[in-house]
Amino acid sequence: MIDYARINNTLGKMRFYLSSHEHVCVSVSGGGDSDLIVHMICTHFRDQLPKIHFVFADTGIEYQATKEHLAYIEQRYGIQIVRVKGTPIPAAVRKYGVPLKSKQVSDYIQRLQKHGFQFEDGTVDALCEKYPGTRAALRWWCNDWGDKSRFNISWNKGLKEKLTGEKLSFRVSAMCCTCSKKRPLADYQKRVNCDLLITGERKSEGGARSGRHSNCFETKSNGLDHYMPLWFWNDETKQYYVEAEKIVHSDCYTVYGLKRTGCVGCPFGRNIADELRVISEHEPKLYKLVWSVFGKAYEYQGIEK
């Protein structure tokens, strides 16, 4: 159902938040939701552009289609998108380890590996004596958070049995996201004295993000305000706006057929096997790169090259 009132409400809120802040950073990913936000700002609030920084985090593993789409956005709206770079994902993976399953799983496994954990059975207290400093990770391993908690390893069906029976021969970590995206974006925001961050999350997309926020606007612990204009938009409303405003999306959507564009080839993706087939067909050089970076995680998850 198209929520026309939601569109008008969003435009009203956006005017208020843009007007009440001095240094605004807009996170541009090249994805479909950020396309809408850039269009809204550049179409309805051009008077605010002098205070707005459009920012893209170049991770070192990007679709060529995304790079071309960013250039198209700049030309269509007459803006500059700042490309910020941290540690490239290939270098971060070499240094810290390969992401596996999810950020939470990768973080806990990294903590356990750091202390030499052998992925063995036991109680939390007994294992803590043997591996001090790993209590939170061991509670995850022992399903100690309560029967329905998503912090238990049981949420990843079969993972505990696989880790027990088939030892990991590689290091695991989710630090590539921190090094390649979060840190460079945070550094840039600090450098320009950003007081408002605008991103394109939508609650209806589900996943971990949907439970991370309760509203479209919040103030972070560091005092930075965070606004998500599309947080309450459903798919029908979004599609109506795209068609009515003639918004053009990246070839990643219109040619490749992808539903979402996050970090390219990330093993966290729910449909990573399908994404790899798309990459192989449309960007073969990129396909070789993601396999060289994330291949160990793909193979562990049963994905064949």
Secondary structure, 3 states (H helix, E strand, C coil): CCCHHHHHHHHHHHHHHHHCCCCEEEECCCCHHHHHHHHHHHHHCHHHHHHEEEEEEECCCCCHHHHHHHHHHHHHHCCCEEEEECCCHHHHHHHHCECCCCHHHHHHHHHHHHCCCCCCCCCHHHHHHHCCCCHHHHHHHCCCCCCCCCCCHHHCCCHHHHHHHCCCCCCECCHHHHHHHHHHHHHHHHHCCCCEEECCCCHHHCCHHHHCCCCCEEECCCCCEEECCCCCCCHHHHHHHHHHCCCCCCHHHHCCCCCCCCCCCCCCCCCHHHHHHHHHHHCHHHHHHHHHHHHHHHHHCCCCC
